[in-house]
Amino acid sequence: VVLDTVFGLTAGTNASLSCNAVTGVVAYPAGCVTVLFNPLTGAQDFIHNTLRKTISCLSFSKDGKYLVIGESTSFFVTCGVRHLKFWYFEEALNKPKDNSIPLSGRSALLGEERNSAFCDVVCGIGKTADYTYSVTSNGKLCAFGASRSLEKSFELRASRALCLAVSEQFICCGCTNGIVSSPNNMLNFELCFSCEDEKESDLYPDAIALSMDPKHNKVTCLYNDRSLYVWEMLDIDKIVKSFSSLYHSSGIWGIKAAVKLAELNGSTSPYGTFLTCSSDDTVRFWDMDRGTLLWPVYNRLSVIDDIPRLVYSSLTVKNVRQASKEDQRRGIKTVAISADGKLLAVGDKIGNVRIYDTVHMKERYKISAHESEVLCVEFSPLKSGIHNPQCREPGFSKFYKSKLNLPGVFFFFFFFFSGYNLLVSAGRDRLIHVYNASEDFTLLQTLDDHSASIASIKFHGSNGEFQLLSCGADRTIYFRVARKEPQLMFVRTTNVVNKTGLRDMAIDCSRNLAAVACQDRTISCSDKTLSFLDLDSGECVATLSGHSEQSTDMLFSSDCSRLITVSADG
């Protein structure tokens, strides 16, 4: 099993982005994996951290042959509040037993910037090798000469500067509100999110990391919403975007296949299309083969020029920074798409269920379904809720209990039963609601069998009967059968009690078998790994790593050749 593609990143500072000056490959961290991204071809390669710890910084050597956490040179520079210091390596007369290298520190002469807070520092290249550049929190670029004294300073077009990168031709400074400025020859330009109706009051993600590719005249920018942009600077008067990817800015809770939606929107690789939902209050559609974002659905996010369709759930929120303040309160916990690809259902942390039309990406219905988090959503196959050709044996002849300790993964369901098109939602308030989607999602039934939060709910058709299964933290799995008396109702037939709480459930229709993930810690996932188990024997056949936080959901591709995993690390 090999890692194929990574969607997202965990870079947080300028030290976590580096560009190979020879090949143009950009390196950035994604959990405990280093991604080597080629902007020219879109290809990714990976370096795994076997210690499974979050990668915080990295750097290519000047010849492009090595990628290291810290590059050893004749000196290095540190910066901070009222602090800019040059550190030199010294040869010790008596070599210490621990092989440590003595350092000699000399402070820079800050001049009029002696009270400033310095946010980032880099050393010049080529003709400017004698210079050291630094940016301050009040939006100034400072140049220090060979004598370590302040020689020049420039006012940037932003209230605050956060990072900078240099080449022989340019100095680029990353600032607040998505601005990247270059004061070379007093020129200024912006590499930022923008739109035709942009206003001065609009706020955009801050540029937190920069890296320059002098050979191909490209600059790579990371913004604090975890988006990645590559800009081409062949002409300083006409800077164009050559690549962008809008990753989630917070933990991801769910992943679903989106085959039908891809077909409706003309995707060339429909079986490689899936969607994800996140605490950043967005649902995003991805093309697995191309590694690109296809159709983002935003509950609250600023308009960005390269996004074809947006969905707003709050007209009062107009920009990224406003949305980020509410992310922890109103994130999306679960998502599902109908079998025909025309409806999208999402459930959020405050108990709302929203239904979107995927053709126009517009909200059609909003249901105040639960008193707390909505935890479960899923669609059933179109008109196959009862007569599934793979489900031939009556009932469940076998029950298998998996001993995985996975975080909860939750679902919504649409299905068809004798002309009914139903939506079922379940939440932390231990209730299951059944709605008739064919009649404006009117409430048909409320089930209150569970005594604790519901982790998963599934449908199973067999031998002319349609079953509804649910499990949760109360350690119980409930089995229900659909009856029409005269209105459609689900009637409980039996239940199975486990020794520990249940976190997730999957059904194998071909064998009438249900597998559940338990909290008995027989196989622990607290070490951030993924385990492949033989379903019959329970034997662990493979272990994978890559996430820096616990995995929250996973999905096999339609041909089972790829496994896509998501995590709280985003």
C-alpha positions, 0 to 999 in steps of 0.5 A: 500500500502506497500513498497516492495523493494528499489533499491539504497541508499543515504549513503554518509559518514561512519555515514550512515552505521551501522551493528547490532552486534547480527543479522548481519542486515545492516542499510543504508539510501535510501532517507527518508527511512532506509533500514534494509538489511540482507546479509544472506537472501537478505531480506529488511525491512524498517523504514520510516521517516515521516518528509520526510527528507533525512537521513544522519546518523544512528547507532545500539546500542551495544545490537542490540535492538535499531537503533538511529541517535546518540548513547548516551555513557559516551563520544564521539569523534569528529575529523577534521582538526588538531582536535581530541577531547574527549567530556564527559558528566558532571552532573550539580549541578543545572539542566538547565530548557531546560534539556540540558546536559553540556559537557566537551571537552579535546583535544587529544595529536596529537604528530607528527600528529598535522598538519593532517586532521582526516577524521573518528574516532571510539572507540575500542571494547572488549580488545581494548576498551581503544583505540580510532582509527582515519584515516587521509587524508594522509593515516595514521591510528592512535591509541590513548590510554586511556590518549588521546595521540598518541601511534601508527600510520600505513602507509596505502596502499592508498594516502588517508583514508576516513573511518574505522570500528573496531571489537575485531579482525580487524581494517578496513580502507576504502581508495581511489581507492576502497582499504580497508586495515587492519593493524592488525599484519601488514597485508594488504588486498584489498576489491576493484573492480578489473579485470584481466587486471587491471593497476596501472593507473586505478581508482576505486570508493572510499570506503566511509563507512564501517561496521563490523559484528563480529558474521558472520565475514563480512564487509559491504562496501559502495563506492562513486558510491553507490555500496554496497559490503559485504565481508566474512573474515573467512580467512584473506588470502582468503577474498571472496565476499558474496553479491554485488549490483551495484546501480545507482550513480546519478538521475534516469530518466526512468523505463521500463518493460523488459519481453521479454529480461528476457525470452531471457536471461533465467530469472526465473522471467520474469514478475519481470524484468525491466530496468532503465536509469540514469544521471550516463550514464548507463542502468541497468536491475533488477530482481524484485523478487530477488532484484539483478542486472541482465544485466548492460549496461554501456555507460562509466564505468570501468570493474568490475569483477562480471558484465557479459556484458558491453557496452562502448560508449566511448573507451577513458574513462577507469574508474569510476572516468573519467566517473563521471566527464562527467555524468552531460553532457552525462547522459541517459534521456530516454530508451526503449526496443523493444517488441521482446526484441532484441533492446534497444534504449537510448537517452542522454543529448547531442541529440544522439540516440543509438541502442543496440543489447541486445543479445551481448550488443553491440552498432549497431547504433548511430543517431545524432538526436537532437540539445539538450536533447532527451526526448522521447523513447518507443517501440510498441507491436510487429505487433500490432500497428494497430489491438490491440484487446483491442482497439475496439472503433474508435478514442478517445471518451473521454479525461481526464486531470489529475491534477498531477504536475509530472516531465517530463517522456519521451519515444522512440517508435518502431511500425509496420505499413504495414511492417514498423518498425519505431523508433520515437524520440522527444526532447527539440528542439521541433522536432519529428523524424520518422525513418525506423528501418528496413532500418538502421534507415533512416529518414522518416519524421520530425514533427515540430508542437510543439512550445516548448519541447516535454514531451511525445509521444504515439501510439494508434491503433483503428478501422484500424487507427494508431495514434501518440499523443504527448504533451509538454510544449506548453500546446498542445496535437497533434493527428496524423494518419498514411497515406501511400502517397506513403511513410508512413507519419503522418498527423495531424488531431486535437489538444487540448490546455490546460491551463497549460504545460503538463508533461506526458501522458498515454493511456488506450486502453480499453476505448480509453482514454488519461490521461495527467499530468499538471502543474496546481499544483492542486495536487502538487508533490513538497513535494516528495510524490506519489498520487493514483487517481481514474481516473473517479472521480479524487479523491486521494485515497492514498498517498505514500512517500519514495523518498528524491527528486521528482519522475521522473517515475513509472511502474506497474508490469504486475499483477499490484501487485507492483508499482516501482518508481524512482527518482532524488535521485538515 
